[in-house]
Amino acid sequence: MSEDELAALLMETGHNHHKAYEASDGTDPEWALFYAGYLQARLWDRLGRLPTRTELIYLLVSADKAFQATGEEYKEWPRFYAKRFLEHFAPSGAPA
């Protein structure tokens, strides 16, 4: 899976999460649970193996904390998260 494909999937996930929580303007303190389920259903083995929801939640929350610390523009989050995911799922010894 390419960085562009994964960033697009993350954007799609965010859009669908916002739609699901439209009444609260997308506010959901458990957002990573929604994202993990949505992503897991669409990733399967596209990252080399099927990640667990727990693993995805960990990656999402850690990517979010790291992204918030950068001060980058909000619109850049999908690519930032995609890079972190691909680094995590890169085979040992392979360049990310």
SULSULLIN-V237220 format. One record per residue. N is the residue number from 1. SS is DSSP state (a for helix, b for strand, c for the rest). Layout:
<<N SS> <N SS>>
This chain:
<<1 c> <2 c> <3 a> <4 a> <5 a> <6 a> <7 a> <8 a> <9 a> <10 a> <11 a> <12 a> <13 a> <14 a> <15 a> <16 a> <17 a> <18 a> <19 a> <20 a> <21 c> <22 a> <23 a> <24 a> <25 c> <26 c> <27 c> <28 c> <29 c> <30 c> <31 a> <32 a> <33 a> <34 a> <35 a> <36 a> <37 a> <38 a> <39 a> <40 a> <41 a> <42 a> <43 a> <44 c> <45 c> <46 c> <47 c> <48 c> <49 c> <50 c> <51 c> <52 c> <53 a> <54 a> <55 a> <56 a> <57 a> <58 a> <59 a> <60 a> <61 a> <62 a> <63 a> <64 a> <65 a> <66 a> <67 a> <68 a> <69 a> <70 a> <71 c> <72 c> <73 c> <74 a> <75 a> <76 a> <77 a> <78 a> <79 a> <80 a> <81 a> <82 a> <83 a> <84 a> <85 a> <86 a> <87 a> <88 a> <89 a> <90 c> <91 c> <92 c> <93 c> <94 c> <95 c> <96 c>>
